[in-house]
Amino acid sequence: MSRQIALLRGVNVGGHNSFPKARQLALAESLGLTDVSVLLQTGNLVFADPGTPPEETARVLYEGIAAQLGLAVPVVVRTRDELAAVVAANPFPQAVPEPKSLHVTFLSAVPADTSRLDALDQAAFAPDRFRLTGRELYLWCPGGIGRSKLAERVSRAPLGVTATARNWNTVTKLLALADG
């Protein structure tokens, strides 16, 4: 069975956009999604492919959340195969043994202007590194993302698209759930 994965941005983080796991499941089902699973409280849904392009599924979820909860929660959706490709394309395989040090920012589209990212001198932030590959931005911070100056600079770079990040643990668990 084909699956899609929805990544909701900024849900249940720092006390903002309260949207409990049970409510996420109920909302997804009320929008016609089936075989829905929710991973963690932070807005990670895996469900049977509804037969719509991921961008359309993201729009339906965004509008449903706005209508039912009054929250403006950006949504990025990937197919199972797209998520598998993200895992396979990991440019920092050395980070896999420490999966909390590796993050993937999922973008709603390929950014038209990457000049702010391109201008960053990655050597000045070593050992932290990033790589933008299409609609994903991989960020490896061996010392932890919370202390990383590079993570701070990368997150501030305006890309003009919706973006939401997940650590490697979550990315691989979502893929396993989509495969399950």
Salt bridges, closest charged atoms under 4 A:
ASP35 OD2 - ARG3 NH1 2.73
GLU55 OE2 - ARG135 NH1 3.99
GLU56 OE2 - ARG59 NH2 2.34
GLU63 OE1 - ARG59 NH1 2.55
ASP81 OD1 - ARG80 NH1 3.03
GLU82 OE2 - ARG135 NH2 3.10
GLU136 OE2 - ARG78 NH2 2.75
GLU152 OE2 - ARG156 NH2 2.90
ASP179 OD1 - ARG80 NE 2.55
